[in-house]
Amino acid sequence: MNGGGGDAAAASAAATPPHRRLPDFLQSVNLKYVKLGYHYLITHLLTLTLLPLMAVILLEAGRTDPDDLRQLWIHLQYNLVSVLVLSAVLVFGATVYVLTRPRPVYLVDFACYKPPDHLKVPFEEFMRHSRLCGFSDDALEFQRKILERSGLSEETYVPEAMHCLPPQPTMGNARAEAETVMFGALDNLFRSTGVKPKDVGVLVVNCSLFNPTPSLSAMIVNRYKLRGNIRSFNLGGMGCSAGVIAVDLARDMLQVHGNTYAVVVSTENITQNWYFGNRKSMLIPNCLFRVGGAAVLLSNRGADRRRAKYALRHVVRTHKGADDKAFNCVYQEQDGEGKTGVSLSKDLMAIAGGALKTNITTLGPLVLPVSEQLLFFATLVAKKLFNAKIKPYIPDFKLAFEHFCIHAGGRAVIDELEKNLQLQPAHVEASRMTLHRFGNTSSSSIWYELAYMEAKGRVRRGHRIWQIAFGSGFKCNSAVWHALRNVKPSPDSPWEDCIDRYPVELIDGFLTHKPQQ
């Protein structure tokens, strides 16, 4: 619940104030983040060059006349120094290659939780419950406007405890929500992949606002009787971008522990984090955040490549927490009446834009074609060295990716990324439709978006997918996936019963009707 990049801006009118827009990326590009991206690239350069070099040597050896090879062997027999040097070079090269070559990480499959129909919350019911909860008239009108402009539909879900009158945000109900979401997604995942829970060697769970004892990861270990030496992790307080962080952690663990599976569970908990006060900056999460969760199965087993959907190519993480404004822009606190909620700063969009600019500047050298990088550097050098009055060239990321999974934090952030990255409506369709159908499900929203693309049959072999998410702290994180085959939707996809109705038409991102107060 803490921190999708577009949450604060959902309350703004159609003409968004400047301080709630992403900054213009054309105005400035920080060279140190370009260098950082190339540093990531160069660290793997040795691995990239050794394979072609070894292939060339073997090819040339195959073309050499046998008599020449015989003479070389006779020469080496009587030249101990040459033999030792050649052997040392070969052993050193092979050792470096083995030690630096990262293990491939495959995404075998993933599953998103779909709540039952009785948890749907139409706008009229939402406003009726809000009135009965004692919100002020000003707060009620504010929530009505948020719903009207949010891009959410009447079919999103809130937990069981929020349907009660009065609401029952107890620890028991919060645990029940967490169990229902996590176990629902995991049951689907194990059923669709055929993997036994005992085969899982790494478990990473992320949930920002609900961290009970025993932990959520322990709840999963207990439910599925996972093995005693499992490497389990529970990430809390890391916001909506924690799903990418969890994937990064799982990848690192798979580099260390061979021939195993890793499961990543991304969710958020609403039951104990509903705000019952009247401060407007804290009311926005009530209107946007909804029930959801995803479970992802990763593998480093070579045998799984044939059945895996994707291979993980890159993860780039950006953290702006050293800056006080960025650190405080999404902040859990109590209001003047002692009621706890998550406060969203008016500067949130500008801070998100700065984090995004840093992230994509670092990511660019890893994914962009050479032509785009040359154009970018030509304009950057001209501006830096000759003080030329030209704007930096912003690379065309549409040449690097076929699909974009932009965290469905709110309508405004999707609008701004579409504009700043010069994307087409089709590129942000999955994000808009996920926000419309399921609301902001926090760190799991990027998986609902990928499930949407699969349900539409759009992911083909060789396609590249960019998942990008924002979170409190403030963070912007990216994951890049490569499709290993023409991907079909998994069984029990959350879009299974409604994909034919999508995409729906939104007028400038707004609903065509107004919720009743």
ChimeraX attribute file (.defattr): number of C-alpha atoms within 10 A of each C-alpha:
attribute: neighborCount
match mode: 1-to-1
recipient: residues
	/A:1	33
	/A:2	31
	/A:3	31
	/A:4	32
	/A:5	34
	/A:6	27
	/A:7	29
	/A:8	31
	/A:9	28
	/A:10	25
	/A:11	24
	/A:12	15
	/A:13	11
	/A:14	12
	/A:15	6
	/A:16	13
	/A:17	11
	/A:18	11
	/A:19	14
	/A:20	24
	/A:21	22
	/A:22	26
	/A:23	20
	/A:24	14
	/A:25	18
	/A:26	13
	/A:27	10
	/A:28	12
	/A:29	17
	/A:30	12
	/A:31	13
	/A:32	12
	/A:33	18
	/A:34	19
	/A:35	14
	/A:36	16
	/A:37	20
	/A:38	16
	/A:39	15
	/A:40	16
	/A:41	16
	/A:42	13
	/A:43	11
	/A:44	13
	/A:45	11
	/A:46	15
	/A:47	18
	/A:48	14
	/A:49	11
	/A:50	15
	/A:51	11
	/A:52	11
	/A:53	11
	/A:54	14
	/A:55	11
	/A:56	12
	/A:57	10
	/A:58	11
	/A:59	11
	/A:60	10
	/A:61	12
	/A:62	11
	/A:63	8
	/A:64	10
	/A:65	9
	/A:66	11
	/A:67	9
	/A:68	10
	/A:69	13
	/A:70	11
	/A:71	11
	/A:72	11
	/A:73	13
	/A:74	11
	/A:75	13
	/A:76	15
	/A:77	11
	/A:78	10
	/A:79	11
	/A:80	11
	/A:81	10
	/A:82	13
	/A:83	15
	/A:84	12
	/A:85	11
	/A:86	13
	/A:87	12
	/A:88	12
	/A:89	12
	/A:90	13
	/A:91	12
	/A:92	12
	/A:93	15
	/A:94	13
	/A:95	12
	/A:96	14
	/A:97	17
	/A:98	12
	/A:99	9
	/A:100	12
	/A:101	14
	/A:102	15
	/A:103	19
	/A:104	16
	/A:105	25
	/A:106	28
	/A:107	25
	/A:108	21
	/A:109	20
	/A:110	28
	/A:111	28
	/A:112	30
	/A:113	25
	/A:114	20
	/A:115	20
	/A:116	8
	/A:117	10
	/A:118	11
	/A:119	17
	/A:120	21
	/A:121	20
	/A:122	14
	/A:123	22
	/A:124	15
	/A:125	16
	/A:126	23
	/A:127	20
	/A:128	13
	/A:129	18
	/A:130	17
	/A:131	15
	/A:132	11
	/A:133	14
	/A:134	13
	/A:135	17
	/A:136	14
	/A:137	12
	/A:138	12
	/A:139	18
	/A:140	20
	/A:141	14
	/A:142	19
	/A:143	24
	/A:144	22
	/A:145	19
	/A:146	26
	/A:147	25
	/A:148	22
	/A:149	25
	/A:150	28
	/A:151	26
	/A:152	28
	/A:153	19
	/A:154	18
	/A:155	16
	/A:156	26
	/A:157	24
	/A:158	25
	/A:159	26
	/A:160	19
	/A:161	21
	/A:162	21
	/A:163	17
	/A:164	11
	/A:165	10
	/A:166	11
	/A:167	15
	/A:168	16
	/A:169	18
	/A:170	12
	/A:171	13
	/A:172	13
	/A:173	17
	/A:174	22
	/A:175	18
	/A:176	15
	/A:177	22
	/A:178	25
	/A:179	16
	/A:180	16
	/A:181	25
	/A:182	25
	/A:183	21
	/A:184	19
	/A:185	25
	/A:186	26
	/A:187	14
	/A:188	21
	/A:189	25
	/A:190	18
	/A:191	11
	/A:192	15
	/A:193	16
	/A:194	9
	/A:195	13
	/A:196	11
	/A:197	17
	/A:198	14
	/A:199	14
	/A:200	19
	/A:201	23
	/A:202	24
	/A:203	25
	/A:204	25
	/A:205	26
	/A:206	30
	/A:207	28
	/A:208	26
	/A:209	20
	/A:210	23
	/A:211	17
	/A:212	12
	/A:213	8
	/A:214	8
	/A:215	16
	/A:216	25
	/A:217	20
	/A:218	18
	/A:219	18
	/A:220	19
	/A:221	18
	/A:222	11
	/A:223	12
	/A:224	14
	/A:225	12
	/A:226	19
	/A:227	14
	/A:228	9
	/A:229	8
	/A:230	15
	/A:231	15
	/A:232	17
	/A:233	19
	/A:234	17
	/A:235	20
	/A:236	17
	/A:237	18
	/A:238	23
	/A:239	27
	/A:240	36
	/A:241	34
	/A:242	29
	/A:243	34
	/A:244	27
	/A:245	23
	/A:246	23
	/A:247	24
	/A:248	22
	/A:249	17
	/A:250	25
	/A:251	23
	/A:252	14
	/A:253	18
	/A:254	24
	/A:255	15
	/A:256	10
	/A:257	14
	/A:258	13
	/A:259	16
	/A:260	15
	/A:261	27
	/A:262	26
	/A:263	25
	/A:264	24
	/A:265	31
	/A:266	33
	/A:267	30
	/A:268	29
	/A:269	27
	/A:270	25
	/A:271	26
	/A:272	20
	/A:273	20
	/A:274	22
	/A:275	20
	/A:276	16
	/A:277	21
	/A:278	20
	/A:279	19
	/A:280	17
	/A:281	17
	/A:282	26
	/A:283	24
	/A:284	25
	/A:285	27
	/A:286	21
	/A:287	23
	/A:288	27
	/A:289	28
	/A:290	24
	/A:291	28
	/A:292	33
	/A:293	31
	/A:294	29
	/A:295	29
	/A:296	22
	/A:297	25
	/A:298	28
	/A:299	29
	/A:300	23
	/A:301	16
	/A:302	12
	/A:303	10
	/A:304	17
	/A:305	18
	/A:306	11
	/A:307	14
	/A:308	21
	/A:309	22
	/A:310	25
	/A:311	21
	/A:312	19
	/A:313	16
	/A:314	17
	/A:315	19
	/A:316	20
	/A:317	22
	/A:318	18
	/A:319	18
	/A:320	19
	/A:321	14
	/A:322	10
	/A:323	12
	/A:324	11
	/A:325	16
	/A:326	23
	/A:327	17
	/A:328	18
	/A:329	23
	/A:330	29
	/A:331	17
	/A:332	19
	/A:333	13
	/A:334	15
	/A:335	16
	/A:336	10
	/A:337	9
	/A:338	9
	/A:339	15
	/A:340	18
	/A:341	26
	/A:342	25
	/A:343	24
	/A:344	26
	/A:345	20
	/A:346	16
	/A:347	20
	/A:348	28
	/A:349	26
	/A:350	19
	/A:351	26
	/A:352	30
	/A:353	24
	/A:354	18
	/A:355	22
	/A:356	25
	/A:357	24
	/A:358	24
	/A:359	23
	/A:360	25
	/A:361	22
	/A:362	25
	/A:363	25
	/A:364	22
	/A:365	20
	/A:366	20
	/A:367	20
	/A:368	17
	/A:369	15
	/A:370	10
	/A:371	9
	/A:372	19
	/A:373	17
	/A:374	13
	/A:375	14
	/A:376	17
	/A:377	14
	/A:378	13
	/A:379	16
	/A:380	22
	/A:381	13
	/A:382	15
	/A:383	15
	/A:384	12
	/A:385	8
	/A:386	9
	/A:387	10
	/A:388	12
	/A:389	9
	/A:390	12
	/A:391	15
	/A:392	21
	/A:393	19
	/A:394	19
	/A:395	21
	/A:396	17
	/A:397	19
	/A:398	15
	/A:399	12
	/A:400	18
	/A:401	18
	/A:402	16
	/A:403	23
	/A:404	25
	/A:405	26
	/A:406	26
	/A:407	33
	/A:408	37
	/A:409	35
	/A:410	28
	/A:411	28
	/A:412	28
	/A:413	27
	/A:414	21
	/A:415	19
	/A:416	19
	/A:417	17
	/A:418	17
	/A:419	14
	/A:420	16
	/A:421	15
	/A:422	15
	/A:423	16
	/A:424	11
	/A:425	12
	/A:426	13
	/A:427	18
	/A:428	20
	/A:429	22
	/A:430	27
	/A:431	26
	/A:432	28
	/A:433	24
	/A:434	29
	/A:435	29
	/A:436	25
	/A:437	21
	/A:438	27
	/A:439	29
	/A:440	31
	/A:441	32
	/A:442	34
	/A:443	36
	/A:444	30
	/A:445	32
	/A:446	28
	/A:447	24
	/A:448	32
	/A:449	27
	/A:450	25
	/A:451	25
	/A:452	26
	/A:453	22
	/A:454	19
	/A:455	21
	/A:456	17
	/A:457	13
	/A:458	16
	/A:459	25
	/A:460	16
	/A:461	14
	/A:462	14
	/A:463	18
	/A:464	22
	/A:465	22
	/A:466	21
	/A:467	23
	/A:468	25
	/A:469	32
	/A:470	33
	/A:471	28
	/A:472	31
	/A:473	25
	/A:474	28
	/A:475	27
	/A:476	30
	/A:477	25
	/A:478	25
	/A:479	22
	/A:480	21
	/A:481	22
	/A:482	22
	/A:483	20
	/A:484	21
	/A:485	16
	/A:486	14
	/A:487	18
	/A:488	16
	/A:489	21
	/A:490	19
	/A:491	13
	/A:492	16
	/A:493	20
	/A:494	21
	/A:495	23
	/A:496	14
	/A:497	9
	/A:498	11
	/A:499	15
	/A:500	11
	/A:501	8
	/A:502	14
	/A:503	17
	/A:504	12
	/A:505	11
	/A:506	13
	/A:507	9
	/A:508	12
	/A:509	18
	/A:510	17
	/A:511	18
	/A:512	12
	/A:513	8
	/A:514	14
	/A:515	18
	/A:516	13
	/A:517	18
